[in-house]
Amino acid sequence: MGLDGDGQAAARHSSSLEGIQILRAAAALLVVMSHTLLESLAAVAPPKSPAWLTAFGSVGVDIFFVISGFIMFYVSFPAHRPSVAPASFLLKRLTRIYPFYWFCVALTLGFWSLGLVPSIQPDRSILIRSVLLFPSNYFVIGVAWTLVYEMYFYLIFAATLYFSRPLVSLYGTSITILVLYALSNWAPDPALRAFLGNPIAVEFCFGLFLAYLFREWPNFASAARPLWIPGLALLVAAPMIAPYASTHFPPSPARVLWGIPAFLIVASFLSLKTNGTPLRRQMVLLGDASYAIYLTHPLTLISYAWLLKGSLTNFPQWPVIPFFVVLCAGFGVLIHVFVERQLIKGVRGLFRRLFTPRLVGSPLPLERPEELQTLK
């Protein structure tokens, strides 16, 4: 029996979501790998990770940004249903990002108070900007710079939702980001100037465009399946074409070239079919936990840095690095299950009872799985 139009759209969308979750898992593991390799350079014993390999994992950030643009468009303009209201959209995003992020900030400051994170210098300005996710040159959690871009993108995208038109959101968000990038040199604050002048925000627009193609062309996902081949080739070349030192504050305008292979790879995963194999289930779980893995892995790597100050520094690190990548992933999954999920449930329940009827006129709807698991 054939599927009707709504059934085909639902099947097409549900088949894509598992691919997106798997990519989110891969992106988180790539970032963890990059930072673990960076820590391993402190070892005395060779071999050392080459610069291109250390930087390669940074593409996880680009994949995250493309996925974020894709998911925001996809959940905001569901087929044959009204678009999401701006207030509802922002409320979901704020409750998704901030409560667990604040938990991680508090945890990091607790480690700092014990002398375990001496690199942090939390003066008043850094604390305020870190807690509120305002543009800054330093954060209590170093990887939080990406969350500032996420909030920046969410605010611009939410404003376009007032028009309830997919193309308005696609072009309105993209043009606004490009205009602000062009005007970045006139920003009064140095941190804001550096923030707006980083072209990495354009990668959210790649995701918006991808979601629009996926929404409008029923066969797009199947046609895009082979794009992982040029995407992977470009990924290998990216560290040499547009290199940078780490996932923190990529400086070059050429950095956006990393978004092109990320776009191709995300597109190629849209047609991935759902199955229940144990490996696939584990990857989906890692995808669900990717936000927790991303924010907590710097704390887990403190133990690696500490061990490298001792006798471990005299041994080759190639067998140690995978162990700490797995350790970071495992700790992130535990925090996701026992902390992050509970925070989201509790905070959204509170908003549902107290504030949502006054904000949007109806209770905050329960999240669909794909919305609940959206990154950062």
Disulfide bonds with the S-S distance in Angstrom:
none
